[in-house]
């Protein structure tokens, strides 16, 4: 499988300005957990509302470890309450499967054909010991739009915000 194949599973009929939220699990989900999570996400999206209006939403699990929510706001703006309802669903998944989905200090990289997590505090150690290099693929969970998700979610370390955090990485 090509790493960029995830883009094929992104809804083509959603605006490139659609809002995106990415929740990274601290571990890979099992097949049975993934199926149950997909069911929870499908139920959530089917009933997602903002101020009483249905939200054109999408939610799925990518790489067995990343929950991606997307809302196309072309017709219905996602307000605070509808965002809160999505967070509530993610917290429910977190409790149900005893995982951490809100730890932004865990960084994810694609190394040796699988997702590897690295605590932010160990970033420079990983760099100095060649566990990661400037071309290592990084999962940039800070993207906020469909366009960002398609173009910048998987990015080499040298093209990410991490380059400013790594001692010794000087790329223009």
Secondary structure, 3 states (H helix, E strand, C coil): CCHHHHHHHCCCCCCCCCEEEEEECCCCCCHHHHHHHHHHHHHHHHHCEECCEECEEEEEEECCCEEEEEEECCCCCCCHHHHHHHHHHHHHHHHHHCCCCCCCCEEEEEECCEEEEEEHHHHHHHHHCCCCCCCCEEECCCCCEHHHHHHHCEEEHHHCHHHHCCCCCCCC
